[in-house]
Amino acid sequence: MELRAKKLLTIVTEAVLEPEIIQELKQVGIGGFTVDDVRGRGRRGVRRAEWEQSRTIRFQIVDEWPVLQNLITRLREDFADRYAMFMFVTDVATVE
């Protein structure tokens, strides 16, 4: 068993952005991701997911840091000013 160091990018954002974010993932060469419906409270208030327009989703993407940096830059430029979006990066190791 071998471990390979990578980065995990977690994106918490409005569900309306799911198709756009998936398109961005494809454009930077990311083929695999996980997306979940989530709820919680943040600096923009409570996101209860009581109706479709208020749903919140979480993307989790594991890849090399340069690829994720490119994605983060694109998402910040395209969406972060107009939509609720929180991103964080964690060190992970994948089992090879």
Order of alpha helices (4+ residues) and beta strands (2+ residues): beta-alpha-beta-beta-beta-beta-alpha-beta
